[in-house]
Amino acid sequence: MLTTGEWSIVLLSLKVGGVAVLAMLPIAFALAWLLARVRFPGKVLLDAVVHLPLVVPPVVTGWLLLLAFAPAGPIGHVLGRWFGTTVLFHWSGAAIAAAVMALPLMVRAIRLSLEGVDRRLEQAARSLGASPMRAFATITVPLALPGVIAGLMLGFARALGEFGATITFVSNVPGETQTLPLAIYAALQVPGAEGQVLRLAGISVAIAFVALLASEGMARRAGRGTHVL
């Protein structure tokens, strides 16, 4: 049975992961659309930058975020001067780190789904008088929905397990930035805390497993709905 403190860690992790993927979804969809549908100079470079967090050490990503959001950094300076706030040592900073690490998986899943949409269906809708926006809303989005759902769930699972970038960027502050991976790491440093490690690791695996199952189930349901259309 989880203790009150452990439940707060779980809730914080869910909040960080949920905010990360929901805030990143419009950006991920826009990037996926550009990479799947638009030809432009530097497309290969953009693709590499988007997927860079997958291949560089997470600590490097966290360090780059720290440089950008530090009080003297380009983004941190603006936040401090215009809004009088900072994301350092705050749960919002953990959400930013999780979002950056989840972005490549979200973009890849959505891009593959968009590339699988039959463009002839969109052209047929346009030929029947549908505007580009209507064709997008009634044809493209429903057909790409399984990929969007899969991207959301994969991104959430990745955000939930984020460790290296988070601890480098916003440190390990109990009650503020200490998500499940950071709490497990902290418990591993304490002799006799094997029980807590087991409980937190178990709940981490359970949440990730449920997210993956939900992704598969929702994608299948969306796919069946698409066939009906």
Rosetta blueprint (number, residue, H / E / L):
1 M L
2 L L
3 T L
4 T H
5 G H
6 E H
7 W H
8 S H
9 I H
10 V H
11 L H
12 L H
13 S H
14 L H
15 K H
16 V H
17 G H
18 G H
19 V H
20 A H
21 V H
22 L H
23 A H
24 M H
25 L H
26 P H
27 I H
28 A H
29 F H
30 A H
31 L H
32 A H
33 W H
34 L H
35 L H
36 A H
37 R H
38 V L
39 R L
40 F L
41 P L
42 G L
43 K H
44 V H
45 L H
46 L H
47 D H
48 A H
49 V H
50 V H
51 H H
52 L H
53 P H
54 L H
55 V H
56 V L
57 P L
58 P H
59 V H
60 V H
61 T H
62 G H
63 W H
64 L H
65 L H
66 L H
67 L H
68 A H
69 F H
70 A L
71 P L
72 A L
73 G L
74 P H
75 I H
76 G H
77 H H
78 V H
79 L H
80 G H
81 R H
82 W H
83 F H
84 G L
85 T L
86 T L
87 V L
88 L L
89 F L
90 H L
91 W H
92 S H
93 G H
94 A H
95 A H
96 I H
97 A H
98 A H
99 A H
100 V H
101 M H
102 A H
103 L H
104 P H
105 L H
106 M H
107 V H
108 R H
109 A H
110 I H
111 R H
112 L H
113 S H
114 L H
115 E H
116 G L
117 V L
118 D L
119 R H
120 R H
121 L H
122 E H
123 Q H
124 A H
125 A H
126 R H
127 S H
128 L L
129 G L
130 A L
131 S L
132 P H
133 M H
134 R H
135 A H
136 F H
137 A H
138 T H
139 I H
140 T H
141 V H
142 P H
143 L H
144 A H
145 L H
146 P H
147 G H
148 V H
149 I H
150 A H
151 G H
152 L H
153 M H
154 L H
155 G H
156 F H
157 A H
158 R H
159 A H
160 L H
161 G L
162 E L
163 F L
164 G H
165 A H
166 T H
167 I H
168 T H
169 F H
170 V H
171 S L
172 N L
173 V L
174 P L
175 G L
176 E L
177 T L
178 Q L
179 T L
180 L H
181 P H
182 L H
183 A H
184 I H
185 Y H
186 A H
187 A H
188 L H
189 Q L
190 V L
191 P L
192 G L
193 A L
194 E H
195 G H
196 Q H
197 V H
198 L H
199 R H
200 L H
201 A H
202 G H
203 I H
204 S H
205 V H
206 A H
207 I H
208 A H
209 F H
210 V H
211 A H
212 L H
213 L H
214 A H
215 S H
216 E H
217 G H
218 M H
219 A H
220 R H
221 R H
222 A H
223 G H
224 R H
225 G H
226 T H
227 H H
228 V H
229 L L
